[in-house]
């Protein structure tokens, strides 16, 4: 039995005074309205309307029932609206892990704009440069450029990360005056001081015309922070692999020069890793969509 439909038929009939007008408002035929009123009267055990050929009027029982019926239907419609609002709202807490350098330079602004657009979402952003398993360390999203694969974790690519092998002009000019000279092949890096990002180690991998080349370079400085390596490279202390988003400005200003242009570094991806059980959370999906939109198809530092 459609009790709510019966209530709507009752209230429409009260408002409009006859079954035909009520039927027109409810987009049904008059016989349906009459049937619904009959069902309601049978359920309540009272007569709600005095019927005539032209109009219907409320009985005393109908008059007593009217405010209760109005309140019941208004309460139900309010509940429906509240669920619609909840479904449309995006709220909750997201714990996010992100790399330091790209966050300081770009993600911080992107996340700030996200927070303004979705004020009901609270963010807990941790800057961590190592790869983490988001399940074990209780993250909703773990962003990284060198993330490993984990069981129960879904990889969501965000954008391609271009790496640059570079050094300061002063350093390269000094090497031109020595027997070792400027590097012409990845193996030549064995004769040069190298500035190494410690989370990835000192094995540098390249793609040459004859295939991949790997070199275990000598380490004169290692750090888990790319800005430390950037400063050391600009100071002329050696050769570094830096993300393009770190090196681009210095290269544009001539403070750093690309080395071994004919040997491309193996490309990586900035990706988000999400525990599979959290992929269905709307707050997580909305943040992922925001990151994809802001970072792709071409990341802002390459535009």
C-alpha positions as a LaTeX table, in Angstrom:
\begin{tabular}{lrrr}
\hline
Residue & $x$ (\AA) & $y$ (\AA) & $z$ (\AA) \\
\hline
Unk1 & 0.00 & 0.00 & 0.00 \\
Unk2 & 1.36 & 3.39 & $-1.05$ \\
Unk3 & 0.63 & 5.32 & 2.15 \\
Unk4 & 2.67 & 8.34 & 1.07 \\
Unk5 & 0.82 & 8.44 & $-2.26$ \\
Unk6 & $-2.46$ & 8.26 & $-0.41$ \\
Unk7 & $-1.43$ & 11.17 & 1.82 \\
Unk8 & $-0.46$ & 13.25 & $-1.21$ \\
Unk9 & $-3.81$ & 12.50 & $-2.84$ \\
Unk10 & $-5.62$ & 13.54 & 0.37 \\
Unk11 & $-3.74$ & 16.85 & 0.69 \\
Unk12 & $-4.12$ & 17.71 & $-3.01$ \\
Unk13 & $-7.86$ & 17.04 & $-2.79$ \\
Unk14 & $-8.18$ & 19.25 & 0.28 \\
Unk15 & $-6.32$ & 22.06 & $-1.46$ \\
Unk16 & $-8.16$ & 21.88 & $-4.80$ \\
Unk17 & $-11.62$ & 20.77 & $-3.67$ \\
Unk18 & $-12.24$ & 17.85 & $-6.06$ \\
Unk19 & $-10.69$ & 14.68 & $-7.38$ \\
Unk20 & $-10.28$ & 15.92 & $-10.96$ \\
Unk21 & $-8.13$ & 18.93 & $-10.05$ \\
Unk22 & $-6.12$ & 16.85 & $-7.57$ \\
Unk23 & $-5.55$ & 14.23 & $-10.27$ \\
Unk24 & $-4.31$ & 16.92 & $-12.67$ \\
Unk25 & $-1.82$ & 18.18 & $-10.08$ \\
Unk26 & $-0.59$ & 14.67 & $-9.32$ \\
Unk27 & $-0.46$ & 13.68 & $-13.03$ \\
Unk28 & $-2.86$ & 10.76 & $-12.60$ \\
Unk29 & $-6.47$ & 10.09 & $-13.58$ \\
Unk30 & $-9.31$ & 11.02 & $-11.16$ \\
Unk31 & $-10.13$ & 7.37 & $-10.47$ \\
Unk32 & $-6.63$ & 6.87 & $-9.04$ \\
Unk33 & $-7.12$ & 9.77 & $-6.62$ \\
Unk34 & $-10.50$ & 8.40 & $-5.57$ \\
Unk35 & $-8.99$ & 4.96 & $-5.04$ \\
Unk36 & $-6.16$ & 6.38 & $-2.91$ \\
Unk37 & $-8.60$ & 8.31 & $-0.74$ \\
Unk38 & $-10.67$ & 5.15 & $-0.29$ \\
Unk39 & $-7.56$ & 3.21 & 0.77 \\
Unk40 & $-6.65$ & 5.92 & 3.26 \\
Unk41 & $-10.12$ & 5.98 & 4.74 \\
Unk42 & $-10.12$ & 2.17 & 5.01 \\
Unk43 & $-6.74$ & 2.25 & 6.78 \\
Unk44 & $-7.86$ & 4.93 & 9.26 \\
Unk45 & $-11.35$ & 3.50 & 9.69 \\
Unk46 & $-12.98$ & 6.91 & 9.17 \\
Unk47 & $-14.60$ & 8.94 & 6.40 \\
Unk48 & $-12.41$ & 11.88 & 5.43 \\
Unk49 & $-14.60$ & 13.56 & 2.76 \\
Unk50 & $-18.25$ & 14.25 & 2.13 \\
Unk51 & $-18.62$ & 13.67 & $-1.61$ \\
Unk52 & $-20.92$ & 15.39 & $-4.10$ \\
Unk53 & $-20.99$ & 15.47 & $-7.88$ \\
Unk54 & $-19.10$ & 18.77 & $-8.00$ \\
Unk55 & $-16.87$ & 18.89 & $-4.95$ \\
Unk56 & $-15.73$ & 17.18 & $-1.81$ \\
Unk57 & $-15.54$ & 18.66 & 1.67 \\
Unk58 & $-13.77$ & 17.50 & 4.78 \\
Unk59 & $-15.66$ & 15.68 & 7.46 \\
Unk60 & $-14.92$ & 16.37 & 11.12 \\
Unk61 & $-12.54$ & 13.40 & 11.11 \\
Unk62 & $-10.90$ & 14.77 & 7.96 \\
Unk63 & $-10.39$ & 18.14 & 9.61 \\
Unk64 & $-8.70$ & 16.49 & 12.59 \\
Unk65 & $-6.52$ & 14.40 & 10.30 \\
Unk66 & $-5.46$ & 17.30 & 8.03 \\
Unk67 & $-2.73$ & 18.89 & 10.24 \\
Unk68 & $-1.33$ & 15.48 & 11.12 \\
Unk69 & $-1.19$ & 14.44 & 7.46 \\
Unk70 & 0.47 & 17.74 & 6.51 \\
Unk71 & 3.06 & 17.32 & 9.28 \\
Unk72 & 3.79 & 13.68 & 8.35 \\
Unk73 & 4.34 & 14.47 & 4.66 \\
Unk74 & 6.41 & 17.58 & 5.43 \\
Unk75 & 8.60 & 15.54 & 7.79 \\
Unk76 & 9.15 & 12.84 & 5.17 \\
Unk77 & 9.95 & 15.38 & 2.43 \\
Unk78 & 12.41 & 17.04 & 4.81 \\
Unk79 & 14.13 & 13.71 & 5.40 \\
Unk80 & 14.40 & 13.14 & 1.65 \\
Unk81 & 15.89 & 16.60 & 1.13 \\
Unk82 & 18.42 & 16.03 & 3.89 \\
Unk83 & 19.60 & 12.80 & 2.26 \\
Unk84 & 19.82 & 14.53 & $-1.12$ \\
Unk85 & 21.95 & 17.24 & 0.46 \\
Unk86 & 24.16 & 14.65 & 2.16 \\
Unk87 & 24.61 & 12.82 & $-1.13$ \\
Unk88 & 25.55 & 16.04 & $-2.88$ \\
Unk89 & 27.89 & 17.25 & $-0.15$ \\
Unk90 & 31.50 & 16.16 & 0.04 \\
Unk91 & 32.83 & 15.97 & 3.54 \\
Unk92 & 35.08 & 13.97 & 5.80 \\
Unk93 & 38.79 & 13.61 & 6.54 \\
Unk94 & 41.59 & 12.75 & 4.12 \\
Unk95 & 45.10 & 11.87 & 5.30 \\
Unk96 & 47.57 & 12.51 & 2.51 \\
Unk97 & 51.27 & 11.77 & 2.06 \\
Unk98 & 53.17 & 13.85 & $-0.50$ \\
Unk99 & 56.82 & 14.47 & $-1.51$ \\
Unk100 & 58.44 & 17.58 & $-0.08$ \\
Unk101 & 59.80 & 19.40 & $-3.15$ \\
Unk102 & 56.81 & 19.11 & $-5.47$ \\
Unk103 & 54.47 & 19.97 & $-2.59$ \\
Unk104 & 56.39 & 23.11 & $-1.62$ \\
Unk105 & 56.59 & 24.26 & $-5.24$ \\
Unk106 & 53.19 & 23.20 & $-6.61$ \\
Unk107 & 50.99 & 20.83 & $-4.61$ \\
Unk108 & 50.64 & 23.21 & $-1.67$ \\
Unk109 & 48.80 & 25.74 & $-3.85$ \\
Unk110 & 46.78 & 23.01 & $-5.55$ \\
Unk111 & 45.69 & 21.57 & $-2.21$ \\
Unk112 & 44.91 & 25.03 & $-0.83$ \\
Unk113 & 42.55 & 25.68 & $-3.75$ \\
Unk114 & 40.97 & 22.27 & $-3.21$ \\
Unk115 & 40.40 & 23.07 & 0.46 \\
Unk116 & 38.68 & 26.33 & $-0.46$ \\
Unk117 & 36.45 & 24.56 & $-2.99$ \\
Unk118 & 35.55 & 21.78 & $-0.51$ \\
Unk119 & 35.52 & 23.37 & 2.96 \\
Unk120 & 33.76 & 20.36 & 4.51 \\
Unk121 & 36.77 & 18.14 & 3.79 \\
Unk122 & 39.57 & 18.24 & 6.35 \\
Unk123 & 43.10 & 17.48 & 5.17 \\
Unk124 & 46.08 & 16.08 & 7.05 \\
Unk125 & 49.06 & 16.51 & 4.71 \\
Unk126 & 52.35 & 14.84 & 5.64 \\
Unk127 & 55.51 & 15.62 & 3.65 \\
Unk128 & 57.46 & 12.39 & 3.29 \\
Unk129 & 60.01 & 11.66 & 0.55 \\
Unk130 & 60.27 & 7.89 & 0.95 \\
Unk131 & 57.85 & 5.42 & $-0.59$ \\
Unk132 & 55.23 & 4.30 & 1.92 \\
Unk133 & 52.57 & 1.62 & 2.02 \\
Unk134 & 49.41 & 3.67 & 2.64 \\
Unk135 & 47.68 & 0.72 & 4.32 \\
Unk136 & 50.44 & 0.14 & 6.85 \\
Unk137 & 50.92 & 3.85 & 7.59 \\
Unk138 & 47.24 & 4.77 & 7.58 \\
Unk139 & 47.08 & 7.14 & 4.60 \\
Unk140 & 44.03 & 7.61 & 2.42 \\
Unk141 & 46.26 & 8.74 & $-0.45$ \\
Unk142 & 50.04 & 8.45 & $-0.80$ \\
Unk143 & 51.56 & 10.56 & $-3.60$ \\
Unk144 & 55.02 & 9.72 & $-4.86$ \\
Unk145 & 57.25 & 9.62 & $-7.91$ \\
Unk146 & 59.09 & 6.46 & $-7.03$ \\
Unk147 & 56.43 & 4.47 & $-5.24$ \\
Unk148 & 56.61 & 0.70 & $-5.07$ \\
Unk149 & 53.72 & $-1.71$ & $-5.59$ \\
Unk150 & 51.74 & $-2.94$ & $-2.59$ \\
Unk151 & 49.07 & $-5.58$ & $-2.18$ \\
Unk152 & 45.62 & $-4.11$ & $-1.71$ \\
Unk153 & 46.71 & $-0.70$ & $-3.03$ \\
Unk154 & 45.48 & 0.87 & $-6.29$ \\
Unk155 & 47.84 & 3.03 & $-8.38$ \\
Unk156 & 46.34 & 6.22 & $-9.84$ \\
Unk157 & 48.73 & 7.95 & $-12.34$ \\
Unk158 & 48.67 & 11.74 & $-12.02$ \\
Unk159 & 51.32 & 13.03 & $-14.46$ \\
Unk160 & 54.64 & 12.13 & $-16.03$ \\
Unk161 & 57.77 & 13.27 & $-14.17$ \\
Unk162 & 60.70 & 14.34 & $-16.30$ \\
Unk163 & 64.17 & 14.04 & $-14.74$ \\
Unk164 & 67.15 & 16.17 & $-15.76$ \\
Unk165 & 70.87 & 15.37 & $-15.42$ \\
Unk166 & 72.50 & 18.73 & $-14.85$ \\
Unk167 & 75.42 & 20.67 & $-13.45$ \\
Unk168 & 76.53 & 24.28 & $-13.01$ \\
Unk169 & 78.36 & 25.98 & $-15.91$ \\
Unk170 & 81.34 & 26.66 & $-13.63$ \\
Unk171 & 81.66 & 22.99 & $-12.79$ \\
Unk172 & 81.48 & 21.94 & $-16.44$ \\
Unk173 & 83.95 & 24.65 & $-17.48$ \\
Unk174 & 86.40 & 23.39 & $-14.86$ \\
Unk175 & 86.08 & 19.79 & $-16.08$ \\
Unk176 & 86.78 & 20.94 & $-19.65$ \\
Unk177 & 90.26 & 21.93 & $-18.45$ \\
Unk178 & 91.02 & 18.52 & $-16.95$ \\
Unk179 & 91.88 & 15.17 & $-18.46$ \\
Unk180 & 88.52 & 13.65 & $-17.53$ \\
Unk181 & 86.61 & 16.35 & $-19.46$ \\
Unk182 & 82.88 & 16.83 & $-19.69$ \\
Unk183 & 80.86 & 13.55 & $-19.60$ \\
Unk184 & 80.02 & 12.20 & $-23.06$ \\
Unk185 & 78.64 & 8.83 & $-21.94$ \\
Unk186 & 76.97 & 7.66 & $-18.71$ \\
Unk187 & 80.10 & 5.62 & $-17.89$ \\
Unk188 & 82.06 & 8.88 & $-17.75$ \\
Unk189 & 80.11 & 9.76 & $-14.62$ \\
Unk190 & 82.41 & 7.36 & $-12.76$ \\
Unk191 & 85.03 & 10.12 & $-12.91$ \\
Unk192 & 82.77 & 12.87 & $-11.55$ \\
Unk193 & 81.37 & 13.78 & $-8.15$ \\
Unk194 & 77.67 & 12.95 & $-8.14$ \\
Unk195 & 74.90 & 14.38 & $-6.01$ \\
Unk196 & 72.46 & 11.58 & $-5.21$ \\
Unk197 & 68.86 & 11.50 & $-4.05$ \\
Unk198 & 69.18 & 8.93 & $-1.28$ \\
Unk199 & 65.71 & 7.32 & $-1.54$ \\
Unk200 & 66.54 & 6.10 & $-5.07$ \\
Unk201 & 70.20 & 5.18 & $-4.50$ \\
Unk202 & 73.25 & 5.73 & $-6.66$ \\
Unk203 & 72.29 & 3.54 & $-9.64$ \\
Unk204 & 71.44 & 5.94 & $-12.44$ \\
Unk205 & 69.62 & 4.50 & $-15.46$ \\
Unk206 & 69.61 & 5.95 & $-18.97$ \\
Unk207 & 68.16 & 5.14 & $-22.38$ \\
Unk208 & 70.68 & 5.42 & $-25.20$ \\
Unk209 & 70.62 & 4.74 & $-28.94$ \\
Unk210 & 71.85 & 1.19 & $-28.25$ \\
Unk211 & 69.57 & 0.47 & $-25.34$ \\
Unk212 & 69.49 & 1.01 & $-21.59$ \\
Unk213 & 72.62 & 1.91 & $-19.63$ \\
Unk214 & 73.00 & 1.68 & $-15.84$ \\
Unk215 & 75.84 & 3.23 & $-13.85$ \\
Unk216 & 76.61 & 3.04 & $-10.14$ \\
Unk217 & 77.87 & 6.58 & $-9.72$ \\
Unk218 & 80.29 & 7.75 & $-7.01$ \\
Unk219 & 78.48 & 9.67 & $-4.26$ \\
Unk220 & 79.98 & 12.87 & $-2.91$ \\
Unk221 & 76.71 & 14.14 & $-1.46$ \\
Unk222 & 73.46 & 12.35 & $-0.78$ \\
Unk223 & 70.23 & 13.78 & 0.57 \\
Unk224 & 66.57 & 12.86 & 0.83 \\
Unk225 & 65.66 & 16.42 & $-0.23$ \\
Unk226 & 65.92 & 17.60 & $-3.83$ \\
Unk227 & 66.40 & 21.22 & $-2.80$ \\
Unk228 & 69.62 & 20.24 & $-1.04$ \\
Unk229 & 70.87 & 18.62 & $-4.23$ \\
Unk230 & 69.71 & 21.61 & $-6.26$ \\
Unk231 & 71.69 & 24.02 & $-4.09$ \\
Unk232 & 74.78 & 21.82 & $-4.26$ \\
Unk233 & 74.53 & 21.53 & $-8.04$ \\
Unk234 & 74.12 & 25.30 & $-8.46$ \\
Unk235 & 77.16 & 25.80 & $-6.23$ \\
Unk236 & 79.23 & 23.76 & $-8.69$ \\
Unk237 & 79.96 & 20.78 & $-6.45$ \\
Unk238 & 79.00 & 18.05 & $-8.91$ \\
Unk239 & 76.40 & 16.51 & $-11.21$ \\
Unk240 & 72.84 & 15.81 & $-10.07$ \\
Unk241 & 69.63 & 14.25 & $-11.29$ \\
Unk242 & 66.84 & 16.68 & $-10.49$ \\
Unk243 & 63.12 & 16.69 & $-11.26$ \\
Unk244 & 62.34 & 19.21 & $-13.98$ \\
Unk245 & 60.05 & 21.10 & $-11.61$ \\
Unk246 & 63.07 & 21.77 & $-9.38$ \\
Unk247 & 65.64 & 22.52 & $-12.09$ \\
Unk248 & 63.57 & 24.36 & $-14.71$ \\
Unk249 & 64.01 & 27.91 & $-13.45$ \\
Unk250 & 67.75 & 27.55 & $-12.88$ \\
Unk251 & 68.16 & 26.03 & $-16.34$ \\
Unk252 & 66.16 & 28.84 & $-17.91$ \\
Unk253 & 68.45 & 31.36 & $-16.19$ \\
Unk254 & 71.65 & 29.50 & $-17.14$ \\
Unk255 & 72.51 & 28.52 & $-13.57$ \\
Unk256 & 72.33 & 24.85 & $-14.52$ \\
Unk257 & 73.09 & 23.12 & $-17.82$ \\
Unk258 & 71.78 & 19.75 & $-18.99$ \\
Unk259 & 74.39 & 17.01 & $-19.27$ \\
Unk260 & 74.33 & 13.95 & $-21.55$ \\
Unk261 & 71.40 & 15.22 & $-23.62$ \\
Unk262 & 71.65 & 12.16 & $-25.92$ \\
Unk263 & 70.99 & 9.78 & $-23.04$ \\
Unk264 & 67.48 & 10.16 & $-21.69$ \\
Unk265 & 66.86 & 9.34 & $-18.08$ \\
Unk266 & 64.21 & 6.71 & $-17.52$ \\
Unk267 & 60.94 & 8.55 & $-17.04$ \\
Unk268 & 58.83 & 8.14 & $-13.95$ \\
Unk269 & 55.29 & 9.00 & $-12.98$ \\
Unk270 & 53.88 & 10.99 & $-10.14$ \\
Unk271 & 51.11 & 8.76 & $-8.92$ \\
Unk272 & 48.66 & 8.47 & $-6.09$ \\
Unk273 & 48.38 & 5.19 & $-4.25$ \\
Unk274 & 45.05 & 4.47 & $-2.55$ \\
Unk275 & 44.08 & 1.50 & $-0.36$ \\
Unk276 & 41.57 & $-0.49$ & $-2.42$ \\
Unk277 & 39.01 & $-0.37$ & 0.38 \\
Unk278 & 39.08 & 3.46 & 0.28 \\
Unk279 & 38.74 & 3.96 & $-3.47$ \\
Unk280 & 34.95 & 4.18 & $-3.16$ \\
Unk281 & 35.04 & 7.06 & $-0.67$ \\
Unk282 & 33.65 & 10.14 & $-2.39$ \\
Unk283 & 36.03 & 12.53 & $-0.62$ \\
Unk284 & 38.98 & 10.47 & $-1.88$ \\
Unk285 & 37.64 & 10.34 & $-5.45$ \\
Unk286 & 36.95 & 14.09 & $-5.49$ \\
Unk287 & 40.51 & 14.85 & $-4.38$ \\
Unk288 & 41.96 & 12.47 & $-6.98$ \\
Unk289 & 39.88 & 14.11 & $-9.70$ \\
Unk290 & 41.10 & 17.52 & $-8.56$ \\
Unk291 & 44.75 & 16.41 & $-8.67$ \\
Unk292 & 44.36 & 14.87 & $-12.13$ \\
Unk293 & 42.74 & 18.04 & $-13.43$ \\
Unk294 & 45.48 & 20.28 & $-11.99$ \\
Unk295 & 48.42 & 18.08 & $-12.99$ \\
Unk296 & 47.41 & 16.69 & $-16.36$ \\
Unk297 & 47.67 & 16.19 & $-19.20$ \\
Unk298 & 50.70 & 18.53 & $-18.96$ \\
Unk299 & 51.90 & 19.40 & $-15.45$ \\
Unk300 & 52.06 & 23.12 & $-14.65$ \\
Unk301 & 55.88 & 23.15 & $-14.49$ \\
Unk302 & 56.10 & 21.89 & $-18.07$ \\
Unk303 & 53.43 & 24.18 & $-19.52$ \\
\hline
\end{tabular}
